[in-house]
Amino acid sequence: MVQQATIQLMDKSKYQEASLDLLQNLINDYIQSSTKIGQQVDWNYERASFPYNLSNKKLDEQDALYLKSNDSRYNHFVVSIQDDKHIIITLLPNSTYGDKGKANELCRYLAQKIEGKLELFNKRIMYFYKR
């Protein structure tokens, strides 16, 4: 199941240029917020909400963030940058439907924090920037 979702940075977005460092910081914020939720409900929520290990990889001559899971319900997906204005989230051929759900959640979170235009895997568009 190779599918892609795209976050496009707009003129009115919070950030005008995307970088892997920015994405890594935003993903770490996402993990921290799920950790806080877990502390509030006294449950190890961060492993259920984000069961991935984050690492840097080169894919097609381009640096990317590779998210790999050890959980049996999830495999992996990739977050990369194209043209400094597009963030691409790619489901790889053996990604599961669980990966697709987690990638959708992460896409919405990133687009909301960046205040960009999100095109989901099903080609629907969500606007998070001020128009």
Salt bridges, closest charged atoms under 4 A:
ASP63 OD1 - LYS58 NZ 3.18
ASP71 OD2 - ARG73 NH2 3.38
GLU115 OE1 - LYS130 NZ 3.88
GLU119 OE2 - LYS123 NZ 3.86
